[in-house]
Amino acid sequence: MRTRLFVTDISRWEEYGRAHGEFFKDIKPCTTMVEVSALIAPDYLIEIEATAVL
């Protein structure tokens, strides 16, 4: 399992990491966080992409 987090404000990485950890706590995926200038909607703060092999 791998997740990629695209965030608009990297200074909030601890909040994003905490929420990600709560949701994926049993899986513990390999994770990358990248700051982007914008997402598809101006009010979006984070986009999470997940790849898994079953």
Secondary structure, 3 states (H helix, E strand, C coil): CEEEEEECCHHHHHHHHHHHHHHCCCCCCEEEEEECCCCCCCCCCEEEEEECCC
